[in-house]
């Protein structure tokens, strides 16, 4: 089958995940949602891996990948904190995670050509930097369009942590199957949220419907990622990332603005922030295919 088919499936399931996740975050703390979400994700990936590989598909020696799960847990927790405040603006600045990963690659992997002003790729990335940071400033908003300072804080936290984690995945797990990475990642993330929950004494005893809904989000999220990884195996990485990043950003922004009525909080300056963020995203995505 074509990679486009699997990308469409990925985005369709991702839309449902984003909607359900936001509805849960309206009622619950992100830690409560993630605790049960990671349970669903772990068992779903385990089942998919066992069926796809007809048996055990992971090496115990790769259990160190749990550490990456710990990092992602804090990053995703911060992202959900930001989504709880404003879904559309969070997805608009989410493109900065990719930029952080690129900057780290330039610094630590000596990939200086990424920002070479003598190449089209370099020019696009150089222009995307100020646009991205201006986008965050304007998306913070002024007057009617203003969101809380905590949104800025949590956005900066998840941008740095997830961007850094993406860089580590690129460096250390290039030769390990995606399902194995996800399995250990979910283990690390689940235990991290469990420990944080015990320390902060967040109530994890919820109603049955909320628990099942959170587990469902985890199952759907990991299923969505399995479709994405399948598309990676069928087409060049740059083309898949172009469709995936553009699609998920538009889905998050549109759901926030029109389904969850966040358009009511927009004014000219925050709308300009949206526009700058979208332009920056396009520049980053085009740079990946030139």
C-alpha atoms as an extended CHARMM CRD file, in Angstrom:
* protein
*
       290  EXT
         1         1  UNK       CA              0.0000000000        0.0000000000        0.0000000000  PROA      1               0.0000000000
         2         2  UNK       CA              1.0470000000        3.6140000000       -0.5230000000  PROA      2               0.0000000000
         3         3  UNK       CA              2.6460000000        5.5820000000        2.3330000000  PROA      3               0.0000000000
         4         4  UNK       CA             -0.0260000000        8.2100000000        1.7880000000  PROA      4               0.0000000000
         5         5  UNK       CA             -2.6710000000        5.6890000000        2.8600000000  PROA      5               0.0000000000
         6         6  UNK       CA             -0.9190000000        5.1020000000        6.1930000000  PROA      6               0.0000000000
         7         7  UNK       CA             -0.3380000000        8.8320000000        6.7390000000  PROA      7               0.0000000000
         8         8  UNK       CA             -4.0650000000        9.4300000000        6.2440000000  PROA      8               0.0000000000
         9         9  UNK       CA             -4.8080000000        6.6870000000        8.7910000000  PROA      9               0.0000000000
        10        10  UNK       CA             -2.2650000000        8.2090000000       11.1800000000  PROA      10              0.0000000000
        11        11  UNK       CA             -3.8330000000       11.6660000000       10.9090000000  PROA      11              0.0000000000
        12        12  UNK       CA             -7.3850000000       10.3290000000       11.2020000000  PROA      12              0.0000000000
        13        13  UNK       CA             -6.6020000000        8.4960000000       14.4480000000  PROA      13              0.0000000000
        14        14  UNK       CA             -4.5140000000       11.4440000000       15.6520000000  PROA      14              0.0000000000
        15        15  UNK       CA             -7.5360000000       13.7320000000       15.2240000000  PROA      15              0.0000000000
        16        16  UNK       CA             -9.6160000000       11.4960000000       17.4940000000  PROA      16              0.0000000000
        17        17  UNK       CA             -6.7650000000       11.2660000000       20.0250000000  PROA      17              0.0000000000
        18        18  UNK       CA             -6.3520000000       15.0530000000       20.1430000000  PROA      18              0.0000000000
        19        19  UNK       CA            -10.0790000000       15.6100000000       20.6270000000  PROA      19              0.0000000000
        20        20  UNK       CA            -10.4270000000       12.9850000000       23.3800000000  PROA      20              0.0000000000
        21        21  UNK       CA             -7.2580000000       14.1580000000       25.1210000000  PROA      21              0.0000000000
        22        22  UNK       CA             -8.4560000000       17.7630000000       25.2570000000  PROA      22              0.0000000000
        23        23  UNK       CA            -11.8620000000       16.7320000000       26.6350000000  PROA      23              0.0000000000
        24        24  UNK       CA            -10.0970000000       14.7250000000       29.3630000000  PROA      24              0.0000000000
        25        25  UNK       CA             -7.7500000000       17.5970000000       30.1960000000  PROA      25              0.0000000000
        26        26  UNK       CA            -10.7600000000       19.8350000000       30.7770000000  PROA      26              0.0000000000
        27        27  UNK       CA            -11.7150000000       17.6110000000       33.7200000000  PROA      27              0.0000000000
        28        28  UNK       CA             -8.4460000000       16.0670000000       34.9100000000  PROA      28              0.0000000000
        29        29  UNK       CA             -4.8510000000       16.8750000000       35.7210000000  PROA      29              0.0000000000
        30        30  UNK       CA             -2.4470000000       15.8670000000       32.8990000000  PROA      30              0.0000000000
        31        31  UNK       CA             -0.7400000000       13.4150000000       35.2580000000  PROA      31              0.0000000000
        32        32  UNK       CA             -4.0190000000       11.5590000000       35.8050000000  PROA      32              0.0000000000
        33        33  UNK       CA             -4.5840000000       11.2850000000       32.0530000000  PROA      33              0.0000000000
        34        34  UNK       CA             -1.0150000000       10.2090000000       31.2430000000  PROA      34              0.0000000000
        35        35  UNK       CA             -0.8890000000        7.5370000000       33.9710000000  PROA      35              0.0000000000
        36        36  UNK       CA             -3.6830000000        5.5390000000       32.3480000000  PROA      36              0.0000000000
        37        37  UNK       CA             -2.7570000000        6.5760000000       28.8190000000  PROA      37              0.0000000000
        38        38  UNK       CA              0.6670000000        4.9640000000       29.1780000000  PROA      38              0.0000000000
        39        39  UNK       CA             -0.9310000000        1.7460000000       30.4130000000  PROA      39              0.0000000000
        40        40  UNK       CA             -3.0300000000        1.5720000000       27.2510000000  PROA      40              0.0000000000
        41        41  UNK       CA             -0.0810000000        2.5010000000       25.0270000000  PROA      41              0.0000000000
        42        42  UNK       CA              2.2510000000       -0.0990000000       26.5740000000  PROA      42              0.0000000000
        43        43  UNK       CA             -0.0990000000       -3.0570000000       26.2010000000  PROA      43              0.0000000000
        44        44  UNK       CA             -1.1400000000       -1.9720000000       22.7130000000  PROA      44              0.0000000000
        45        45  UNK       CA              2.4850000000       -1.7300000000       21.4930000000  PROA      45              0.0000000000
        46        46  UNK       CA              3.2660000000       -5.0530000000       23.1820000000  PROA      46              0.0000000000
        47        47  UNK       CA              0.3490000000       -6.7060000000       21.3610000000  PROA      47              0.0000000000
        48        48  UNK       CA              1.1930000000       -5.1160000000       17.9920000000  PROA      48              0.0000000000
        49        49  UNK       CA              4.8530000000       -6.1200000000       18.3380000000  PROA      49              0.0000000000
        50        50  UNK       CA              4.0800000000       -9.7090000000       19.3190000000  PROA      50              0.0000000000
        51        51  UNK       CA              1.6070000000      -10.1490000000       16.4660000000  PROA      51              0.0000000000
        52        52  UNK       CA              3.7470000000       -8.4100000000       13.8470000000  PROA      52              0.0000000000
        53        53  UNK       CA              6.9240000000      -10.2880000000       14.7920000000  PROA      53              0.0000000000
        54        54  UNK       CA              5.2290000000      -13.5460000000       15.8090000000  PROA      54              0.0000000000
        55        55  UNK       CA              6.9130000000      -13.5270000000       19.1910000000  PROA      55              0.0000000000
        56        56  UNK       CA              9.2660000000      -11.5140000000       21.3710000000  PROA      56              0.0000000000
        57        57  UNK       CA             10.4440000000       -8.4300000000       19.4750000000  PROA      57              0.0000000000
        58        58  UNK       CA             12.6470000000       -6.6950000000       22.0390000000  PROA      58              0.0000000000
        59        59  UNK       CA             16.0880000000       -7.2070000000       23.5750000000  PROA      59              0.0000000000
        60        60  UNK       CA             16.5320000000       -6.8610000000       27.3250000000  PROA      60              0.0000000000
        61        61  UNK       CA             19.8970000000       -5.2170000000       26.6140000000  PROA      61              0.0000000000
        62        62  UNK       CA             17.9870000000       -2.2620000000       25.1550000000  PROA      62              0.0000000000
        63        63  UNK       CA             16.1790000000       -1.5910000000       28.4320000000  PROA      63              0.0000000000
        64        64  UNK       CA             18.2750000000        1.5920000000       28.7850000000  PROA      64              0.0000000000
        65        65  UNK       CA             15.7160000000        3.1280000000       26.4210000000  PROA      65              0.0000000000
        66        66  UNK       CA             13.5480000000        3.5010000000       29.5230000000  PROA      66              0.0000000000
        67        67  UNK       CA             15.6110000000        6.6300000000       30.2350000000  PROA      67              0.0000000000
        68        68  UNK       CA             14.3000000000        8.2430000000       27.0420000000  PROA      68              0.0000000000
        69        69  UNK       CA             10.7970000000        7.4250000000       28.2540000000  PROA      69              0.0000000000
        70        70  UNK       CA             11.5280000000        9.3230000000       31.4700000000  PROA      70              0.0000000000
        71        71  UNK       CA             12.5150000000       12.4180000000       29.4780000000  PROA      71              0.0000000000
        72        72  UNK       CA              9.5160000000       12.1820000000       27.1520000000  PROA      72              0.0000000000
        73        73  UNK       CA              7.1890000000       11.7610000000       30.1490000000  PROA      73              0.0000000000
        74        74  UNK       CA              8.1810000000       15.1560000000       31.5380000000  PROA      74              0.0000000000
        75        75  UNK       CA              8.0030000000       16.7020000000       28.0680000000  PROA      75              0.0000000000
        76        76  UNK       CA              4.5580000000       15.2930000000       27.2920000000  PROA      76              0.0000000000
        77        77  UNK       CA              3.3500000000       16.2500000000       30.7890000000  PROA      77              0.0000000000
        78        78  UNK       CA              4.4210000000       19.8610000000       30.1410000000  PROA      78              0.0000000000
        79        79  UNK       CA              2.8190000000       19.7870000000       26.6880000000  PROA      79              0.0000000000
        80        80  UNK       CA             -0.4760000000       18.5690000000       28.1600000000  PROA      80              0.0000000000
        81        81  UNK       CA             -0.2960000000       21.3530000000       30.7410000000  PROA      81              0.0000000000
        82        82  UNK       CA             -0.0480000000       23.8190000000       27.8400000000  PROA      82              0.0000000000
        83        83  UNK       CA             -2.8130000000       22.0570000000       25.8730000000  PROA      83              0.0000000000
        84        84  UNK       CA             -5.0860000000       22.2380000000       28.9160000000  PROA      84              0.0000000000
        85        85  UNK       CA             -4.7030000000       26.0360000000       28.7730000000  PROA      85              0.0000000000
        86        86  UNK       CA             -4.8990000000       26.4500000000       24.9770000000  PROA      86              0.0000000000
        87        87  UNK       CA             -4.8530000000       23.6660000000       22.3790000000  PROA      87              0.0000000000
        88        88  UNK       CA             -4.4960000000       25.6960000000       19.1740000000  PROA      88              0.0000000000
        89        89  UNK       CA             -1.6070000000       27.8830000000       20.3290000000  PROA      89              0.0000000000
        90        90  UNK       CA              0.2360000000       24.8900000000       21.7790000000  PROA      90              0.0000000000
        91        91  UNK       CA              0.1370000000       23.0360000000       18.4850000000  PROA      91              0.0000000000
        92        92  UNK       CA              1.2810000000       26.1530000000       16.6780000000  PROA      92              0.0000000000
        93        93  UNK       CA              4.4670000000       26.4280000000       18.7650000000  PROA      93              0.0000000000
        94        94  UNK       CA              5.0050000000       22.6560000000       18.7520000000  PROA      94              0.0000000000
        95        95  UNK       CA              7.0460000000       23.0630000000       15.5440000000  PROA      95              0.0000000000
        96        96  UNK       CA              9.7930000000       24.5840000000       17.7010000000  PROA      96              0.0000000000
        97        97  UNK       CA             10.6070000000       21.1000000000       19.0490000000  PROA      97              0.0000000000
        98        98  UNK       CA             11.9170000000       20.1590000000       15.6090000000  PROA      98              0.0000000000
        99        99  UNK       CA             13.9550000000       23.3380000000       15.4840000000  PROA      99              0.0000000000
       100       100  UNK       CA             15.5380000000       22.5530000000       18.8810000000  PROA      100             0.0000000000
       101       101  UNK       CA             16.4990000000       19.1010000000       17.5920000000  PROA      101             0.0000000000
       102       102  UNK       CA             18.0750000000       20.6530000000       14.4920000000  PROA      102             0.0000000000
       103       103  UNK       CA             20.0410000000       23.1800000000       16.5680000000  PROA      103             0.0000000000
       104       104  UNK       CA             21.3610000000       20.4040000000       18.8460000000  PROA      104             0.0000000000
       105       105  UNK       CA             22.4070000000       18.4040000000       15.7880000000  PROA      105             0.0000000000
       106       106  UNK       CA             24.3050000000       21.4410000000       14.5300000000  PROA      106             0.0000000000
       107       107  UNK       CA             26.0980000000       21.9080000000       17.8620000000  PROA      107             0.0000000000
       108       108  UNK       CA             26.8600000000       18.3260000000       18.9140000000  PROA      108             0.0000000000
       109       109  UNK       CA             26.9610000000       16.4630000000       15.5810000000  PROA      109             0.0000000000
       110       110  UNK       CA             28.7900000000       19.2400000000       13.7110000000  PROA      110             0.0000000000
       111       111  UNK       CA             26.0220000000       19.4080000000       11.1130000000  PROA      111             0.0000000000
       112       112  UNK       CA             26.8930000000       23.0360000000       10.3750000000  PROA      112             0.0000000000
       113       113  UNK       CA             25.6820000000       22.7860000000        6.7820000000  PROA      113             0.0000000000
       114       114  UNK       CA             22.1210000000       22.8140000000        8.1240000000  PROA      114             0.0000000000
       115       115  UNK       CA             22.5080000000       26.5720000000        8.6980000000  PROA      115             0.0000000000
       116       116  UNK       CA             24.8550000000       27.2940000000        5.7830000000  PROA      116             0.0000000000
       117       117  UNK       CA             23.6960000000       30.6810000000        4.3690000000  PROA      117             0.0000000000
       118       118  UNK       CA             25.0930000000       29.6160000000        1.0190000000  PROA      118             0.0000000000
       119       119  UNK       CA             22.4290000000       26.9220000000        0.6210000000  PROA      119             0.0000000000
       120       120  UNK       CA             18.6560000000       27.1730000000        0.2770000000  PROA      120             0.0000000000
       121       121  UNK       CA             18.2340000000       24.8180000000        3.2670000000  PROA      121             0.0000000000
       122       122  UNK       CA             20.4150000000       27.0630000000        5.4060000000  PROA      122             0.0000000000
       123       123  UNK       CA             18.6090000000       30.2390000000        4.3580000000  PROA      123             0.0000000000
       124       124  UNK       CA             15.2050000000       28.7300000000        5.1560000000  PROA      124             0.0000000000
       125       125  UNK       CA             16.2910000000       27.5560000000        8.6170000000  PROA      125             0.0000000000
       126       126  UNK       CA             17.9990000000       30.8620000000        9.4230000000  PROA      126             0.0000000000
       127       127  UNK       CA             14.8080000000       32.7660000000        8.5770000000  PROA      127             0.0000000000
       128       128  UNK       CA             12.6890000000       30.2990000000       10.5550000000  PROA      128             0.0000000000
       129       129  UNK       CA             14.5230000000       31.0390000000       13.8310000000  PROA      129             0.0000000000
       130       130  UNK       CA             13.3780000000       34.6420000000       14.4380000000  PROA      130             0.0000000000
       131       131  UNK       CA              9.9210000000       33.8850000000       13.0500000000  PROA      131             0.0000000000
       132       132  UNK       CA              9.4840000000       31.0060000000       15.5180000000  PROA      132             0.0000000000
       133       133  UNK       CA             10.4420000000       33.0560000000       18.5530000000  PROA      133             0.0000000000
       134       134  UNK       CA              8.3340000000       36.0250000000       17.4070000000  PROA      134             0.0000000000
       135       135  UNK       CA              5.4420000000       33.6010000000       17.0130000000  PROA      135             0.0000000000
       136       136  UNK       CA              5.6830000000       32.5450000000       20.6790000000  PROA      136             0.0000000000
       137       137  UNK       CA              5.7560000000       36.1860000000       21.8020000000  PROA      137             0.0000000000
       138       138  UNK       CA              2.6870000000       37.1540000000       19.7760000000  PROA      138             0.0000000000
       139       139  UNK       CA              0.8330000000       33.9270000000       20.6370000000  PROA      139             0.0000000000
       140       140  UNK       CA              1.2410000000       34.8410000000       24.2910000000  PROA      140             0.0000000000
       141       141  UNK       CA             -1.0990000000       37.6290000000       23.2760000000  PROA      141             0.0000000000
       142       142  UNK       CA             -1.9770000000       41.0480000000       24.5930000000  PROA      142             0.0000000000
       143       143  UNK       CA             -5.2450000000       42.3500000000       25.9370000000  PROA      143             0.0000000000
       144       144  UNK       CA             -8.1940000000       40.2030000000       24.8940000000  PROA      144             0.0000000000
       145       145  UNK       CA             -5.9830000000       37.6690000000       23.1370000000  PROA      145             0.0000000000
       146       146  UNK       CA             -3.7040000000       37.1090000000       26.1130000000  PROA      146             0.0000000000
       147       147  UNK       CA             -3.1070000000       33.6800000000       27.6400000000  PROA      147             0.0000000000
       148       148  UNK       CA             -1.5820000000       33.0740000000       31.0620000000  PROA      148             0.0000000000
       149       149  UNK       CA              2.1380000000       33.1970000000       31.7940000000  PROA      149             0.0000000000
       150       150  UNK       CA              1.9130000000       29.5330000000       32.7870000000  PROA      150             0.0000000000
       151       151  UNK       CA              1.1540000000       28.6590000000       29.1370000000  PROA      151             0.0000000000
       152       152  UNK       CA              4.4350000000       30.2890000000       28.1010000000  PROA      152             0.0000000000
       153       153  UNK       CA              6.2950000000       28.4530000000       30.8850000000  PROA      153             0.0000000000
       154       154  UNK       CA              4.9110000000       25.0210000000       30.0430000000  PROA      154             0.0000000000
       155       155  UNK       CA              5.3920000000       25.6220000000       26.3010000000  PROA      155             0.0000000000
       156       156  UNK       CA              9.0710000000       26.4870000000       26.7830000000  PROA      156             0.0000000000
       157       157  UNK       CA              9.5350000000       23.4180000000       29.0090000000  PROA      157             0.0000000000
       158       158  UNK       CA              8.0070000000       20.9540000000       26.5460000000  PROA      158             0.0000000000
       159       159  UNK       CA              9.7600000000       22.5400000000       23.5420000000  PROA      159             0.0000000000
       160       160  UNK       CA             13.1650000000       22.0980000000       25.1950000000  PROA      160             0.0000000000
       161       161  UNK       CA             12.5700000000       18.6190000000       26.6570000000  PROA      161             0.0000000000
       162       162  UNK       CA             10.8170000000       17.0610000000       23.6560000000  PROA      162             0.0000000000
       163       163  UNK       CA             13.2180000000       18.7370000000       21.2060000000  PROA      163             0.0000000000
       164       164  UNK       CA             16.1740000000       17.4070000000       23.1960000000  PROA      164             0.0000000000
       165       165  UNK       CA             14.6150000000       13.9420000000       23.4560000000  PROA      165             0.0000000000
       166       166  UNK       CA             14.0560000000       13.8440000000       19.6920000000  PROA      166             0.0000000000
       167       167  UNK       CA             17.7580000000       14.6240000000       19.2420000000  PROA      167             0.0000000000
       168       168  UNK       CA             18.7420000000       11.7670000000       21.5780000000  PROA      168             0.0000000000
       169       169  UNK       CA             16.5010000000        9.3550000000       19.6790000000  PROA      169             0.0000000000
       170       170  UNK       CA             18.1750000000       10.4080000000       16.4400000000  PROA      170             0.0000000000
       171       171  UNK       CA             21.6450000000        9.8120000000       17.9000000000  PROA      171             0.0000000000
       172       172  UNK       CA             21.1790000000        6.6170000000       19.9070000000  PROA      172             0.0000000000
       173       173  UNK       CA             18.2880000000        4.5780000000       18.5360000000  PROA      173             0.0000000000
       174       174  UNK       CA             18.6160000000        4.8290000000       14.7680000000  PROA      174             0.0000000000
       175       175  UNK       CA             19.2310000000        1.0670000000       14.4510000000  PROA      175             0.0000000000
       176       176  UNK       CA             16.5440000000       -0.1400000000       16.8720000000  PROA      176             0.0000000000
       177       177  UNK       CA             13.0420000000       -0.9570000000       15.6780000000  PROA      177             0.0000000000
       178       178  UNK       CA             10.4640000000        1.7650000000       16.4040000000  PROA      178             0.0000000000
       179       179  UNK       CA              8.1360000000       -0.6320000000       18.2510000000  PROA      179             0.0000000000
       180       180  UNK       CA             10.9320000000       -1.6870000000       20.6080000000  PROA      180             0.0000000000
       181       181  UNK       CA             11.8040000000        1.9540000000       21.2580000000  PROA      181             0.0000000000
       182       182  UNK       CA              8.1590000000        2.7310000000       22.0060000000  PROA      182             0.0000000000
       183       183  UNK       CA              7.7670000000       -0.2710000000       24.3190000000  PROA      183             0.0000000000
       184       184  UNK       CA             10.6500000000        0.7280000000       26.5990000000  PROA      184             0.0000000000
       185       185  UNK       CA              9.7330000000        4.4090000000       26.2510000000  PROA      185             0.0000000000
       186       186  UNK       CA              6.2300000000        3.7370000000       27.5640000000  PROA      186             0.0000000000
       187       187  UNK       CA              7.6300000000        1.7240000000       30.4860000000  PROA      187             0.0000000000
       188       188  UNK       CA              9.8690000000        4.6390000000       31.4690000000  PROA      188             0.0000000000
       189       189  UNK       CA              7.0640000000        7.1520000000       31.0140000000  PROA      189             0.0000000000
       190       190  UNK       CA              4.5710000000        5.1050000000       33.0540000000  PROA      190             0.0000000000
       191       191  UNK       CA              6.8900000000        4.6690000000       36.0390000000  PROA      191             0.0000000000
       192       192  UNK       CA              7.8540000000        8.3510000000       35.8840000000  PROA      192             0.0000000000
       193       193  UNK       CA              4.2280000000        9.4520000000       36.0680000000  PROA      193             0.0000000000
       194       194  UNK       CA              3.6070000000        6.9160000000       38.8550000000  PROA      194             0.0000000000
       195       195  UNK       CA              6.4720000000        8.2610000000       40.9780000000  PROA      195             0.0000000000
       196       196  UNK       CA              5.4730000000       11.8870000000       40.3590000000  PROA      196             0.0000000000
       197       197  UNK       CA              1.8900000000       10.9960000000       41.2700000000  PROA      197             0.0000000000
       198       198  UNK       CA              2.9830000000        9.4570000000       44.5810000000  PROA      198             0.0000000000
       199       199  UNK       CA              5.2020000000       12.4360000000       45.4250000000  PROA      199             0.0000000000
       200       200  UNK       CA              2.5850000000       15.0580000000       44.5300000000  PROA      200             0.0000000000
       201       201  UNK       CA             -0.2710000000       12.9450000000       45.9580000000  PROA      201             0.0000000000
       202       202  UNK       CA             -2.3850000000       13.4000000000       42.8250000000  PROA      202             0.0000000000
       203       203  UNK       CA             -5.5120000000       11.2790000000       43.0520000000  PROA      203             0.0000000000
       204       204  UNK       CA             -5.3440000000        8.3890000000       40.5720000000  PROA      204             0.0000000000
       205       205  UNK       CA             -8.6230000000        6.7450000000       41.6130000000  PROA      205             0.0000000000
       206       206  UNK       CA            -11.0070000000        8.0450000000       38.9770000000  PROA      206             0.0000000000
       207       207  UNK       CA            -14.4120000000        7.0830000000       37.7170000000  PROA      207             0.0000000000
       208       208  UNK       CA            -14.5250000000        4.0180000000       35.4440000000  PROA      208             0.0000000000
       209       209  UNK       CA            -15.5140000000        6.0510000000       32.3850000000  PROA      209             0.0000000000
       210       210  UNK       CA            -12.6010000000        8.4610000000       32.7940000000  PROA      210             0.0000000000
       211       211  UNK       CA            -10.1410000000        5.5900000000       33.3120000000  PROA      211             0.0000000000
       212       212  UNK       CA            -11.3700000000        3.7200000000       30.2320000000  PROA      212             0.0000000000
       213       213  UNK       CA            -11.3510000000        6.9010000000       28.1590000000  PROA      213             0.0000000000
       214       214  UNK       CA             -7.7390000000        7.6350000000       29.1980000000  PROA      214             0.0000000000
       215       215  UNK       CA             -6.6680000000        4.0630000000       28.3720000000  PROA      215             0.0000000000
       216       216  UNK       CA             -8.4330000000        4.3730000000       25.0060000000  PROA      216             0.0000000000
       217       217  UNK       CA             -6.4250000000        7.5330000000       24.2670000000  PROA      217             0.0000000000
       218       218  UNK       CA             -3.2340000000        5.5670000000       24.9400000000  PROA      218             0.0000000000
       219       219  UNK       CA             -4.2990000000        2.7150000000       22.6610000000  PROA      219             0.0000000000
       220       220  UNK       CA             -5.2570000000        5.1060000000       19.8730000000  PROA      220             0.0000000000
       221       221  UNK       CA             -2.0620000000        7.1610000000       20.2730000000  PROA      221             0.0000000000
       222       222  UNK       CA              0.2150000000        4.1330000000       19.9250000000  PROA      222             0.0000000000
       223       223  UNK       CA             -1.8920000000        2.8520000000       17.0030000000  PROA      223             0.0000000000
       224       224  UNK       CA             -1.5080000000        6.2260000000       15.3050000000  PROA      224             0.0000000000
       225       225  UNK       CA              2.2730000000        6.0260000000       15.7630000000  PROA      225             0.0000000000
       226       226  UNK       CA              2.3600000000        2.5120000000       14.3030000000  PROA      226             0.0000000000
       227       227  UNK       CA              0.6960000000        3.8460000000       11.1400000000  PROA      227             0.0000000000
       228       228  UNK       CA              3.2560000000        6.6670000000       11.0410000000  PROA      228             0.0000000000
       229       229  UNK       CA              6.2120000000        4.2800000000       11.3680000000  PROA      229             0.0000000000
       230       230  UNK       CA              4.7650000000        2.0860000000        8.6210000000  PROA      230             0.0000000000
       231       231  UNK       CA              4.7050000000        5.1010000000        6.3010000000  PROA      231             0.0000000000
       232       232  UNK       CA              8.3580000000        5.7690000000        7.2120000000  PROA      232             0.0000000000
       233       233  UNK       CA              9.2330000000        2.3270000000        5.8490000000  PROA      233             0.0000000000
       234       234  UNK       CA              7.4720000000        3.0070000000        2.5470000000  PROA      234             0.0000000000
       235       235  UNK       CA              8.7140000000        6.4880000000        1.5850000000  PROA      235             0.0000000000
       236       236  UNK       CA             11.6020000000        8.9300000000        2.1160000000  PROA      236             0.0000000000
       237       237  UNK       CA             11.6710000000       10.3170000000        5.6630000000  PROA      237             0.0000000000
       238       238  UNK       CA             11.5250000000       13.9640000000        4.5140000000  PROA      238             0.0000000000
       239       239  UNK       CA              8.2670000000       13.5010000000        2.5840000000  PROA      239             0.0000000000
       240       240  UNK       CA              6.5620000000       11.6370000000        5.4200000000  PROA      240             0.0000000000
       241       241  UNK       CA              7.6330000000       14.2760000000        7.9580000000  PROA      241             0.0000000000
       242       242  UNK       CA              6.3720000000       17.0290000000        5.6640000000  PROA      242             0.0000000000
       243       243  UNK       CA              2.8810000000       15.5110000000        5.5270000000  PROA      243             0.0000000000
       244       244  UNK       CA              2.8440000000       14.4810000000        9.1880000000  PROA      244             0.0000000000
       245       245  UNK       CA              4.0350000000       17.7440000000       10.7660000000  PROA      245             0.0000000000
       246       246  UNK       CA              1.8270000000       19.8960000000        8.5510000000  PROA      246             0.0000000000
       247       247  UNK       CA             -1.1870000000       17.6380000000        9.1130000000  PROA      247             0.0000000000
       248       248  UNK       CA             -0.8990000000       17.3670000000       12.9040000000  PROA      248             0.0000000000
       249       249  UNK       CA             -0.3340000000       21.1130000000       13.2880000000  PROA      249             0.0000000000
       250       250  UNK       CA             -3.4130000000       21.9730000000       11.2300000000  PROA      250             0.0000000000
       251       251  UNK       CA             -5.5070000000       19.3880000000       13.0960000000  PROA      251             0.0000000000
       252       252  UNK       CA             -4.5090000000       20.7290000000       16.5140000000  PROA      252             0.0000000000
       253       253  UNK       CA             -5.0280000000       24.3620000000       15.5270000000  PROA      253             0.0000000000
       254       254  UNK       CA             -8.3830000000       23.7990000000       13.8210000000  PROA      254             0.0000000000
       255       255  UNK       CA             -9.7570000000       21.6450000000       16.6500000000  PROA      255             0.0000000000
       256       256  UNK       CA             -8.7270000000       24.2650000000       19.1890000000  PROA      256             0.0000000000
       257       257  UNK       CA            -10.0970000000       27.2240000000       17.2760000000  PROA      257             0.0000000000
       258       258  UNK       CA            -13.4040000000       25.8250000000       16.0590000000  PROA      258             0.0000000000
       259       259  UNK       CA            -14.3350000000       22.7760000000       18.1580000000  PROA      259             0.0000000000
       260       260  UNK       CA            -13.1330000000       24.0740000000       21.5330000000  PROA      260             0.0000000000
       261       261  UNK       CA            -14.0320000000       27.6990000000       20.6720000000  PROA      261             0.0000000000
       262       262  UNK       CA            -10.5460000000       29.1300000000       21.2790000000  PROA      262             0.0000000000
       263       263  UNK       CA            -11.0530000000       31.5090000000       18.3530000000  PROA      263             0.0000000000
       264       264  UNK       CA            -12.9600000000       33.7310000000       20.8210000000  PROA      264             0.0000000000
       265       265  UNK       CA             -9.6720000000       34.5780000000       22.5470000000  PROA      265             0.0000000000
       266       266  UNK       CA             -7.8700000000       35.6810000000       19.3740000000  PROA      266             0.0000000000
       267       267  UNK       CA             -7.1140000000       39.2740000000       18.4790000000  PROA      267             0.0000000000
       268       268  UNK       CA             -4.9190000000       40.7680000000       15.7430000000  PROA      268             0.0000000000
       269       269  UNK       CA             -1.6260000000       40.1950000000       17.5630000000  PROA      269             0.0000000000
       270       270  UNK       CA             -2.3000000000       36.6090000000       18.5550000000  PROA      270             0.0000000000
       271       271  UNK       CA             -3.5790000000       35.9270000000       15.0310000000  PROA      271             0.0000000000
       272       272  UNK       CA             -0.2940000000       37.3600000000       13.7370000000  PROA      272             0.0000000000
       273       273  UNK       CA              1.4880000000       34.9120000000       16.0600000000  PROA      273             0.0000000000
       274       274  UNK       CA             -0.4300000000       32.0560000000       14.4440000000  PROA      274             0.0000000000
       275       275  UNK       CA              0.5560000000       33.2890000000       10.9880000000  PROA      275             0.0000000000
       276       276  UNK       CA              4.2500000000       33.6790000000       11.9040000000  PROA      276             0.0000000000
       277       277  UNK       CA              4.2820000000       30.2120000000       13.4440000000  PROA      277             0.0000000000
       278       278  UNK       CA              2.7250000000       28.6820000000       10.3430000000  PROA      278             0.0000000000
       279       279  UNK       CA              5.2190000000       30.4360000000        8.0430000000  PROA      279             0.0000000000
       280       280  UNK       CA              8.0890000000       29.2230000000       10.2390000000  PROA      280             0.0000000000
       281       281  UNK       CA              6.7210000000       25.6680000000       10.0900000000  PROA      281             0.0000000000
       282       282  UNK       CA              6.5260000000       25.7920000000        6.2830000000  PROA      282             0.0000000000
       283       283  UNK       CA             10.1350000000       27.0470000000        6.0590000000  PROA      283             0.0000000000
       284       284  UNK       CA             11.3650000000       24.2430000000        8.3280000000  PROA      284             0.0000000000
       285       285  UNK       CA              9.4370000000       21.5880000000        6.3940000000  PROA      285             0.0000000000
       286       286  UNK       CA             10.6070000000       22.8450000000        2.9830000000  PROA      286             0.0000000000
       287       287  UNK       CA             14.2080000000       22.8560000000        4.2590000000  PROA      287             0.0000000000
       288       288  UNK       CA             13.8780000000       19.1360000000        4.9400000000  PROA      288             0.0000000000
       289       289  UNK       CA             13.2120000000       18.2810000000        1.2870000000  PROA      289             0.0000000000
       290       290  UNK       CA             15.5420000000       20.6840000000       -0.5750000000  PROA      290             0.0000000000
